[in-house]
Amino acid sequence: MDFLRRFQSFIIEHQLCQQSDRILLGLSGGKDSVLLLHLLAESGYDIGIAHAHFGLRDVDADLDLQLAREYASSFSLPFYVQHFSTKQYASDHGVSIQMAARALRYAWFEELRLKEGYDLIATAHHLDDHVETFLLNLVRGMGLQGLRGILPKREVLIRPLLFAEVAEVKDEIERRKLKYREDVSNASDKYARNKVRLRVMPLLTELNPQVQQSMAKSISLLKASHDLARAYAEAFRHKEFKPYSTQGYQIDLQALRTLTAPEIMDYLLFEPFGFSATILADFRRSIERPRVGAVFESADYTLSIDRERALLQKRKGTLSEVIIQGMEGLQKIPFQRGYIIGQLLPLPVTEFEAGHLYLDADMLHYPLVIRSWKVGDRLKPIGMNGRSKKVSDVLIGMKIPKLSKDQVPLLVDGSGEIVGLFGFRTCEPFKILPHTKNVLKLTYFYNDEG
């Protein structure tokens, strides 16, 4: 099977995209992204090109930009470029240059996707990247979730080249005689990933010439194990986490003692509440020999031992609340462990995607407040002729897991009326009507990965 057919088969197998999808491609100018551009174009996808200039490599970075622009022009594709102060961002946030570049790139890609109306973002990660990520996460002790490597699809992010080894990418791009830019920093072992690529992988290849394919199979099995364990943890939470007060749950200690592989299950069970592995290990010791009154804390929750039960409670004063004084153009608003993108849409709006709030902007009274739901909150769902309903009942009716309810933000307008539930429900007074003149689209992105 030739490379293009393998590419197309991988997309179908993993349901990465539909032929009608608009795809925003991150094009660095390197061989991986250049090949991905040609494969997507030859497969008939509607593409736009985004190039991030990180201001790190002087003339080389400018030449990368020039090549990316040339490809966009030769394919007659929309082209977007953004210049970043990467070093300043890294210094301000106390992260490495690589982490800064990653954060800046993906945040910009998502803002651009929403602003320009793309469905998906494509990056050119290949099989070697997948294996290297697995090895890095393994030595960092990141558990089953980290041992999944790079996922072919995560929400709107797709990696259609993940089936191919870097040697195959190189052979294909040379066969096609495509022009690309080589990042000289790839030859340096200054960065952790490069150490794995330049030092570790050659040694592993000596042991097994097919090491990438062999490890990919193992990673696939680990991912299946992670998915199975997570499903079991969710079922356990649904059954054993009983409501306790307005912001908490009680869990029978004997039920926790019966868990198989407790070091894994404890993490999956209490992951949504931010408890570290170290704290959970101490908590597990307290389960086996109950220390009545022992308290364990995360940033937002407390976990305490009360005789033969554990009490999981929201810490007082930790509910996030964001105030929006006005909305113009495209805005990115931090909220809890994620962020909200607000965008005023040009008329007419003919398609409404699931998971977003579409509002009649002229019906809103500022300031707006974004917050978690509270006991007693009521809203007026569309289709109830102006009658109100408890937010808690709406969440139950939509089968939102008990432990996920606090992660569903509410939008409240200046009059105190609830405008909608992010990702789920717009309220009657703010819905889009034929005479609506201004439409506000709001989307909540919850960061569940590092």
GIWO-V487507 format. One record per residue. N is the residue number from 1. PSI is psi in whole degrees, -180 to 180 (NA if undefined). OMEGA is omega as a letter, one per 40 degrees, with the letter a starting at -180 (NA if undefined). NEAR is the number of other C-alpha atoms within 12 Angstrom. Layout:
# GIWO-V487507
n=N psi=PSI omega=OMEGA near=NEAR
n=N psi=PSI omega=OMEGA near=NEAR
This chain:
# GIWO-V487507
n=1 psi=129 omega=a near=8
n=2 psi=169 omega=a near=13
n=3 psi=-43 omega=a near=27
n=4 psi=-42 omega=a near=29
n=5 psi=-37 omega=i near=16
n=6 psi=-42 omega=i near=20
n=7 psi=-49 omega=a near=33
n=8 psi=-36 omega=i near=30
n=9 psi=-37 omega=i near=21
n=10 psi=-41 omega=i near=23
n=11 psi=-44 omega=a near=28
n=12 psi=-44 omega=a near=17
n=13 psi=-41 omega=a near=16
n=14 psi=8 omega=i near=21
n=15 psi=51 omega=a near=20
n=16 psi=-37 omega=a near=30
n=17 psi=168 omega=i near=34
n=18 psi=159 omega=a near=21
n=19 psi=-27 omega=a near=21
n=20 psi=-7 omega=a near=14
n=21 psi=143 omega=i near=24
n=22 psi=128 omega=a near=28
n=23 psi=126 omega=i near=42
n=24 psi=117 omega=a near=45
n=25 psi=127 omega=i near=52
n=26 psi=108 omega=a near=44
n=27 psi=108 omega=i near=43
n=28 psi=-26 omega=a near=42
n=29 psi=-8 omega=i near=38
n=30 psi=169 omega=a near=36
n=31 psi=-35 omega=a near=35
n=32 psi=-51 omega=a near=43
n=33 psi=-31 omega=i near=41
n=34 psi=-44 omega=i near=42
n=35 psi=-41 omega=i near=43
n=36 psi=-39 omega=i near=45
n=37 psi=-49 omega=a near=43
n=38 psi=-39 omega=a near=34
n=39 psi=-42 omega=i near=33
n=40 psi=-43 omega=a near=36
n=41 psi=-45 omega=a near=28
n=42 psi=-23 omega=i near=19
n=43 psi=-1 omega=i near=24
n=44 psi=20 omega=a near=19
n=45 psi=152 omega=i near=28
n=46 psi=112 omega=a near=30
n=47 psi=147 omega=i near=39
n=48 psi=150 omega=a near=38
n=49 psi=130 omega=i near=47
n=50 psi=129 omega=i near=40
n=51 psi=124 omega=i near=41
n=52 psi=123 omega=i near=37
n=53 psi=110 omega=a near=34
n=54 psi=-3 omega=i near=32
n=55 psi=35 omega=a near=23
n=56 psi=-24 omega=a near=24
n=57 psi=23 omega=i near=18
n=58 psi=-121 omega=a near=12
n=59 psi=-39 omega=i near=14
n=60 psi=-42 omega=i near=22
n=61 psi=-38 omega=i near=27
n=62 psi=-37 omega=i near=23
n=63 psi=-34 omega=i near=23
n=64 psi=-46 omega=i near=34
n=65 psi=-43 omega=a near=34
n=66 psi=-43 omega=i near=24
n=67 psi=-43 omega=i near=29
n=68 psi=-41 omega=i near=38
n=69 psi=-40 omega=i near=29
n=70 psi=-42 omega=i near=23
n=71 psi=-41 omega=i near=35
n=72 psi=-41 omega=i near=30
n=73 psi=-43 omega=a near=16
n=74 psi=-30 omega=i near=16
n=75 psi=-2 omega=a near=22
n=76 psi=49 omega=a near=15
n=77 psi=152 omega=i near=24
n=78 psi=141 omega=a near=26
n=79 psi=133 omega=a near=29
n=80 psi=138 omega=i near=30
n=81 psi=144 omega=i near=28
n=82 psi=131 omega=i near=26
n=83 psi=132 omega=a near=20
n=84 psi=149 omega=i near=25
n=85 psi=76 omega=a near=20
n=86 psi=-44 omega=a near=29
n=87 psi=-40 omega=i near=22
n=88 psi=-42 omega=i near=19
n=89 psi=-44 omega=a near=23
n=90 psi=-42 omega=i near=21
n=91 psi=-44 omega=a near=16
n=92 psi=-32 omega=a near=13
n=93 psi=1 omega=i near=16
n=94 psi=38 omega=a near=14
n=95 psi=169 omega=i near=18
n=96 psi=164 omega=i near=20
n=97 psi=-43 omega=i near=26
n=98 psi=-43 omega=i near=24
n=99 psi=-37 omega=i near=22
n=100 psi=-46 omega=a near=25
n=101 psi=-41 omega=i near=29
n=102 psi=-47 omega=a near=24
n=103 psi=-45 omega=a near=24
n=104 psi=-43 omega=a near=29
n=105 psi=-51 omega=a near=32
n=106 psi=-35 omega=i near=26
n=107 psi=-42 omega=i near=28
n=108 psi=-42 omega=i near=31
n=109 psi=-45 omega=a near=36
n=110 psi=-43 omega=i near=36
n=111 psi=-42 omega=a near=33
n=112 psi=-42 omega=i near=35
n=113 psi=-46 omega=a near=32
n=114 psi=-43 omega=a near=35
n=115 psi=-41 omega=a near=26
n=116 psi=-1 omega=i near=27
n=117 psi=33 omega=i near=27
n=118 psi=153 omega=a near=30
n=119 psi=-37 omega=a near=32
n=120 psi=160 omega=i near=37
n=121 psi=128 omega=i near=41
n=122 psi=132 omega=i near=46
n=123 psi=159 omega=a near=41
n=124 psi=38 omega=i near=40
n=125 psi=140 omega=a near=38
n=126 psi=-175 omega=a near=37
n=127 psi=-37 omega=i near=35
n=128 psi=-40 omega=i near=38
n=129 psi=-41 omega=a near=33
n=130 psi=-49 omega=a near=38
n=131 psi=-41 omega=i near=40
n=132 psi=-41 omega=i near=38
n=133 psi=-42 omega=i near=34
n=134 psi=-48 omega=a near=36
n=135 psi=-42 omega=i near=34
n=136 psi=-45 omega=i near=28
n=137 psi=-33 omega=i near=25
n=138 psi=-48 omega=a near=21
n=139 psi=-21 omega=i near=16
n=140 psi=-3 omega=i near=14
n=141 psi=44 omega=a near=14
n=142 psi=5 omega=i near=22
n=143 psi=-173 omega=a near=25
n=144 psi=-38 omega=a near=29
n=145 psi=-44 omega=i near=32
n=146 psi=-27 omega=a near=27
n=147 psi=5 omega=i near=33
n=148 psi=-8 omega=a near=33
n=149 psi=-139 omega=i near=37
n=150 psi=127 omega=a near=37
n=151 psi=142 omega=i near=34
n=152 psi=-34 omega=i near=34
n=153 psi=133 omega=i near=26
n=154 psi=106 omega=a near=21
n=155 psi=-114 omega=a near=22
n=156 psi=5 omega=a near=28
n=157 psi=125 omega=a near=29
n=158 psi=150 omega=i near=33
n=159 psi=82 omega=a near=39
n=160 psi=-11 omega=a near=43
n=161 psi=9 omega=a near=43
n=162 psi=-11 omega=i near=39
n=163 psi=-17 omega=a near=36
n=164 psi=139 omega=i near=33
n=165 psi=157 omega=a near=27
n=166 psi=-33 omega=i near=29
n=167 psi=-37 omega=i near=18
n=168 psi=-39 omega=i near=26
n=169 psi=-45 omega=a near=32
n=170 psi=-45 omega=i near=26
n=171 psi=-42 omega=a near=18
n=172 psi=-40 omega=a near=25
n=173 psi=-31 omega=i near=27
n=174 psi=-37 omega=i near=17
n=175 psi=-37 omega=a near=14
n=176 psi=-9 omega=a near=18
n=177 psi=48 omega=a near=14
n=178 psi=143 omega=i near=25
n=179 psi=134 omega=i near=23
n=180 psi=169 omega=a near=30
n=181 psi=138 omega=i near=27
n=182 psi=125 omega=i near=22
n=183 psi=111 omega=a near=20
n=184 psi=-22 omega=i near=16
n=185 psi=-17 omega=i near=20
n=186 psi=-20 omega=a near=18
n=187 psi=-4 omega=a near=16
n=188 psi=140 omega=i near=16
n=189 psi=28 omega=i near=16
n=190 psi=-36 omega=a near=18
n=191 psi=152 omega=a near=19
n=192 psi=-45 omega=a near=24
n=193 psi=-40 omega=i near=29
n=194 psi=-33 omega=i near=25
n=195 psi=-43 omega=i near=22
n=196 psi=-45 omega=a near=30
n=197 psi=-42 omega=a near=30
n=198 psi=-26 omega=a near=22
n=199 psi=-49 omega=a near=20
n=200 psi=-49 omega=a near=21
n=201 psi=-41 omega=i near=27
n=202 psi=-38 omega=i near=20
n=203 psi=-42 omega=i near=15
n=204 psi=-34 omega=i near=21
n=205 psi=-32 omega=i near=19
n=206 psi=-37 omega=i near=13
n=207 psi=-35 omega=a near=13
n=208 psi=107 omega=a near=14
n=209 psi=-21 omega=i near=14
n=210 psi=35 omega=a near=19
n=211 psi=-37 omega=a near=24
n=212 psi=-47 omega=a near=35
n=213 psi=-41 omega=i near=23
n=214 psi=-44 omega=a near=19
n=215 psi=-33 omega=i near=29
n=216 psi=-39 omega=i near=32
n=217 psi=-43 omega=i near=21
n=218 psi=-41 omega=i near=21
n=219 psi=-40 omega=i near=32
n=220 psi=-41 omega=i near=25
n=221 psi=-38 omega=i near=18
n=222 psi=-38 omega=i near=23
n=223 psi=-42 omega=i near=25
n=224 psi=-39 omega=i near=18
n=225 psi=-42 omega=i near=20
n=226 psi=-45 omega=a near=25
n=227 psi=-39 omega=i near=19
n=228 psi=-45 omega=i near=19
n=229 psi=-41 omega=i near=27
n=230 psi=-41 omega=i near=25
n=231 psi=-40 omega=i near=17
n=232 psi=-41 omega=a near=23
n=233 psi=-41 omega=i near=30
n=234 psi=-39 omega=i near=27
n=235 psi=-40 omega=i near=19
n=236 psi=-45 omega=i near=27
n=237 psi=-44 omega=a near=32
n=238 psi=-35 omega=a near=22
n=239 psi=-43 omega=a near=21
n=240 psi=-18 omega=i near=28
n=241 psi=101 omega=a near=29
n=242 psi=141 omega=i near=23
n=243 psi=138 omega=i near=22
n=244 psi=117 omega=a near=18
n=245 psi=-165 omega=a near=13
n=246 psi=-20 omega=a near=21
n=247 psi=38 omega=a near=29
n=248 psi=177 omega=a near=28
n=249 psi=154 omega=i near=29
n=250 psi=140 omega=a near=31
n=251 psi=130 omega=i near=32
n=252 psi=126 omega=a near=28
n=253 psi=-33 omega=a near=29
n=254 psi=-37 omega=i near=18
n=255 psi=-39 omega=i near=22
n=256 psi=-34 omega=i near=33
n=257 psi=-26 omega=a near=25
n=258 psi=-5 omega=a near=17
n=259 psi=137 omega=i near=26
n=260 psi=145 omega=a near=15
n=261 psi=60 omega=a near=16
n=262 psi=-31 omega=a near=25
n=263 psi=-29 omega=i near=26
n=264 psi=-47 omega=a near=27
n=265 psi=-38 omega=i near=32
n=266 psi=-43 omega=a near=38
n=267 psi=-46 omega=a near=32
n=268 psi=-37 omega=a near=33
n=269 psi=-41 omega=a near=34
n=270 psi=8 omega=i near=40
n=271 psi=-43 omega=a near=27
n=272 psi=-13 omega=a near=32
n=273 psi=4 omega=i near=33
n=274 psi=18 omega=i near=27
n=275 psi=136 omega=a near=26
n=276 psi=163 omega=i near=24
n=277 psi=-36 omega=a near=27
n=278 psi=-45 omega=i near=17
n=279 psi=-39 omega=a near=27
n=280 psi=-32 omega=i near=31
n=281 psi=-41 omega=i near=21
n=282 psi=-40 omega=i near=25
n=283 psi=-41 omega=i near=37
n=284 psi=-40 omega=i near=34
n=285 psi=-35 omega=i near=22
n=286 psi=-23 omega=i near=28
n=287 psi=-45 omega=a near=34
n=288 psi=-39 omega=i near=23
n=289 psi=87 omega=a near=17
n=290 psi=126 omega=i near=25
n=291 psi=92 omega=a near=22
n=292 psi=130 omega=i near=20
n=293 psi=-9 omega=i near=19
n=294 psi=136 omega=a near=24
n=295 psi=136 omega=i near=25
n=296 psi=139 omega=a near=33
n=297 psi=142 omega=i near=26
n=298 psi=-174 omega=a near=25
n=299 psi=-33 omega=a near=22
n=300 psi=-12 omega=a near=28
n=301 psi=160 omega=i near=29
n=302 psi=146 omega=i near=31
n=303 psi=118 omega=a near=36
n=304 psi=157 omega=i near=36
n=305 psi=124 omega=i near=30
n=306 psi=91 omega=a near=21
n=307 psi=-116 omega=a near=21
n=308 psi=29 omega=i near=23
n=309 psi=156 omega=i near=30
n=310 psi=139 omega=i near=37
n=311 psi=122 omega=i near=34
n=312 psi=118 omega=a near=38
n=313 psi=146 omega=i near=33
n=314 psi=132 omega=i near=27
n=315 psi=141 omega=a near=23
n=316 psi=140 omega=i near=14
n=317 psi=18 omega=a near=12
n=318 psi=-5 omega=i near=18
n=319 psi=126 omega=i near=25
n=320 psi=149 omega=i near=26
n=321 psi=125 omega=a near=22
n=322 psi=135 omega=i near=24
n=323 psi=131 omega=i near=21
n=324 psi=116 omega=a near=26
n=325 psi=-26 omega=a near=17
n=326 psi=166 omega=a near=23
n=327 psi=118 omega=i near=27
n=328 psi=134 omega=i near=18
n=329 psi=-135 omega=a near=20
n=330 psi=127 omega=a near=25
n=331 psi=144 omega=i near=27
n=332 psi=121 omega=a near=27
n=333 psi=113 omega=i near=29
n=334 psi=140 omega=i near=25
n=335 psi=124 omega=a near=30
n=336 psi=-127 omega=a near=27
n=337 psi=18 omega=a near=25
n=338 psi=-148 omega=i near=22
n=339 psi=161 omega=a near=27
n=340 psi=131 omega=i near=36
n=341 psi=125 omega=i near=33
n=342 psi=135 omega=a near=34
n=343 psi=126 omega=i near=33
n=344 psi=124 omega=a near=29
n=345 psi=143 omega=i near=29
n=346 psi=147 omega=i near=18
n=347 psi=154 omega=e near=16
n=348 psi=152 omega=i near=16
n=349 psi=114 omega=a near=23
n=350 psi=-18 omega=a near=13
n=351 psi=137 omega=i near=13
n=352 psi=112 omega=a near=20
n=353 psi=144 omega=i near=18
n=354 psi=149 omega=i near=16
n=355 psi=6 omega=a near=20
n=356 psi=156 omega=i near=26
n=357 psi=124 omega=i near=35
n=358 psi=120 omega=a near=40
n=359 psi=149 omega=i near=37
n=360 psi=104 omega=a near=31
n=361 psi=-29 omega=a near=32
n=362 psi=-11 omega=i near=22
n=363 psi=-6 omega=a near=26
n=364 psi=142 omega=i near=32
n=365 psi=120 omega=a near=24
n=366 psi=155 omega=e near=22
n=367 psi=150 omega=i near=19
n=368 psi=152 omega=i near=28
n=369 psi=130 omega=i near=30
n=370 psi=124 omega=a near=38
n=371 psi=170 omega=i near=33
n=372 psi=158 omega=a near=31
n=373 psi=154 omega=i near=34
n=374 psi=155 omega=i near=24
n=375 psi=131 omega=a near=15
n=376 psi=-13 omega=i near=14
n=377 psi=138 omega=i near=26
n=378 psi=150 omega=i near=27
n=379 psi=171 omega=a near=36
n=380 psi=90 omega=a near=27
n=381 psi=151 omega=i near=29
n=382 psi=136 omega=i near=24
n=383 psi=1 omega=a near=15
n=384 psi=17 omega=i near=13
n=385 psi=39 omega=i near=13
n=386 psi=-3 omega=i near=16
n=387 psi=150 omega=a near=15
n=388 psi=163 omega=a near=23
n=389 psi=147 omega=i near=24
n=390 psi=138 omega=i near=20
n=391 psi=-40 omega=a near=33
n=392 psi=-38 omega=i near=29
n=393 psi=-37 omega=i near=21
n=394 psi=-44 omega=a near=28
n=395 psi=-39 omega=i near=31
n=396 psi=-44 omega=a near=16
n=397 psi=-29 omega=i near=15
n=398 psi=7 omega=i near=18
n=399 psi=38 omega=i near=15
n=400 psi=125 omega=a near=22
n=401 psi=145 omega=a near=24
n=402 psi=-41 omega=a near=30
n=403 psi=-1 omega=i near=34
n=404 psi=-8 omega=a near=26
n=405 psi=-38 omega=a near=30
n=406 psi=-13 omega=a near=34
n=407 psi=1 omega=i near=34
n=408 psi=107 omega=a near=39
n=409 psi=150 omega=i near=41
n=410 psi=148 omega=i near=44
n=411 psi=124 omega=a near=45
n=412 psi=133 omega=a near=34
n=413 psi=178 omega=a near=31
n=414 psi=-19 omega=i near=20
n=415 psi=-5 omega=a near=15
n=416 psi=-1 omega=a near=20
n=417 psi=140 omega=i near=29
n=418 psi=127 omega=a near=38
n=419 psi=-38 omega=a near=43
n=420 psi=170 omega=i near=45
n=421 psi=123 omega=a near=41
n=422 psi=130 omega=i near=39
n=423 psi=-5 omega=a near=27
n=424 psi=-49 omega=a near=31
n=425 psi=128 omega=i near=34
n=426 psi=144 omega=a near=35
n=427 psi=154 omega=a near=38
n=428 psi=-49 omega=a near=27
n=429 psi=-13 omega=a near=30
n=430 psi=10 omega=a near=34
n=431 psi=161 omega=i near=32
n=432 psi=131 omega=i near=29
n=433 psi=166 omega=a near=21
n=434 psi=-30 omega=a near=13
n=435 psi=4 omega=i near=13
n=436 psi=134 omega=a near=22
n=437 psi=-29 omega=a near=20
n=438 psi=128 omega=a near=28
n=439 psi=129 omega=i near=33
n=440 psi=126 omega=i near=36
n=441 psi=128 omega=a near=40
n=442 psi=136 omega=a near=43
n=443 psi=133 omega=i near=41
n=444 psi=127 omega=i near=36
n=445 psi=117 omega=i near=31
n=446 psi=120 omega=a near=24
n=447 psi=108 omega=a near=19
n=448 psi=8 omega=i near=17
n=449 psi=156 omega=i near=18
n=450 psi=NA omega=NA near=14
